[in-house]
Amino acid sequence: MKKLVATALFASLILTSCSGTSTSTDTSSSETPRYVTYKTSDFTLNVPDTWVTLDTFTADYPSGLRIAFKNNVQNTVFTANVTVVREDNASQLTSSDYAQKKLQNHKDHLLGYTLISQENVTLSVSGTNSQTLINTFSGQNNTDGPTLNFMQEVLTKGDEAWIVTATYRPDEDEFTVEKMQNILNTFSLR
């Protein structure tokens, strides 16, 4: 199961189907990126309006993978993406504790794992503030794959844990990284 979840970090790398729904657009400035609010019955988040939304997955992907967003600027080595995965939280850990558990899992399974930073953030769960962490780390899924950076946050609600992971190349442009940070900062559970 742990290896399956690590695979979800890289799931949107090879996804090819695409569709999506959006409900609103921020048009405050032509110089700032435009975002759409992606809503489901479980969560909401803001995504750049030019990014590709992937919501149909084959049986090869973990069943917990709910949605993936991929940068429209394709790269031959790796295309920046954000995935949302739902896991069971039978122990009903807090968001911060589950984030630490996930971080330990990545430390145990990623090759060349390096913790880059941890940031305390407050996000919304059913309209209530919830403390969690954004963990930024790097590593490789396998020896043949590229070293990638990850920003990951977790929100828990009862027996559910929602993991949002941004994955990108270490030399990714700063503007794209800022877009991914915005996605993570706007994630909330309904």
TAFENFEN-V373276 format. One record per run of one state. SS is the DSSP state (helix for helix, strand for strand, loop for the rest). FROM is the first residue (numbers start at 1). LEN is the number of residues. If there is no record, write none. Layout:
BEGIN
ss: <SS	SS>
from: <FROM	FROM>
len: <LEN	LEN>
END
This chain:
BEGIN
ss: <loop	helix	loop	helix	loop	strand	loop	strand	loop	strand	loop	strand	loop	strand	loop	strand	loop	helix	loop	strand	loop	strand	loop	strand	loop	strand	loop	helix	loop	strand	loop>
from: <1	2	9	11	14	25	26	35	40	43	49	52	55	65	71	81	89	95	110	111	126	128	141	148	158	160	170	174	187	188	190>
len: <1	7	2	3	11	1	9	5	3	6	3	3	10	6	10	8	6	15	1	15	2	13	7	10	2	10	4	13	1	2	1>
END
